[in-house]
Amino acid sequence: MPLPKIATPIYELELPSTKQTIKYRPFLVKEEKLLVLALESQDTKQITNGITAVIKSCILTKGIKVETLPTFDIEYLFLNIRGKSVGEEVELNIVAPDDGETEIPIKINLDDIKVIEDEEHSRQIKIDDNLMMEMKYPSLDQFIKNNFDFEEETNIDQSFDLIGTCIDKIYTEDEVWATADCTKEEVSEFLGQMNSLQFKKIEKFFATMPKLSHTVKVTNPVTKKKSEVVFEGLSSFFV
C-alpha cells in the first residue's frame, strides 16, 4: 500500500506593497536542498532560479507574479517562509556600538521583523516645473543582487542600470514616455542630463523605500552601556 501523505501547514501574511493577504506554506526538504545547492554554487543565475522556484512553490494564492514583486515584498515573503520552515528565531553575535569590540549574543524572533514605511516616501518625482517621473520598485533580480551577489565591486554604470529599471514613466501634462518603450541607452542618457539636486530626488526614493527593519536594545556586558542596534534588509538577519 502507498505511504501516507504528510500534511503541510498553511499560513497567511499581508504583502506590504498591496496589503493583499496571501496564503503560503513552509518550504519542504527537497526545496531546502535546492536552495542550499543554489547558494553554494555562488552563481547568480542559479540562485535566482532556485529562489524563484521555491517562492513560487510556497505561495498558494493564485495570480501572484514573483518576478514583478517589489524587493521588500520578496524579502518579507522569504523571511516568513524561512521562519516557518526552519525556525522562527535567529541567533546572532553583534558588536557593541559603544566600544566597537565586545560581542553580544542575541536572539531575534522573525515574527517581530516588519517592513517599515517612511512617511516622506513617494513614487512621484518632480524633475522640474514641467517634467515628472513615476518610479517602480526594484524586483527579483535586485533582491538577488542585494542579498546573494558575490561580486564585491559596484560602479556608476550598475547604479544607472538600477535606476533606469525603476523608472516606470516620464511625463508632462501633455505627454507620457513609458520607459518600457525606450532603450537602456536612452534612459541612461536622460539620467545623465540631470543636475545634482534632481538626482538627489531619485536617491531619496531609494533611501526612503519600504524596507525590512528591526531594532534591538542591547547592554554591553563590559561597559554596562545600553544601545540600540538597527537591522535593515534580509541579509542583515542571516550574516
Salt bridges, closest charged atoms under 4 A:
GLU31 OE2 - ARG25 NH2 2.79
GLU67 OE2 - LYS56 NZ 2.65
GLU88 OE2 - LYS84 NZ 2.85
GLU91 OE2 - LYS107 NZ 3.82
ASP111 OD1 - LYS84 NZ 3.98
GLU117 OE2 - LYS19 NZ 2.90
GLU120 OE1 - LYS204 NZ 3.44
GLU134 OE2 - ARG123 NH2 3.65
GLU134 OE1 - LYS169 NZ 3.88
ASP161 OD2 - LYS184 NZ 3.43
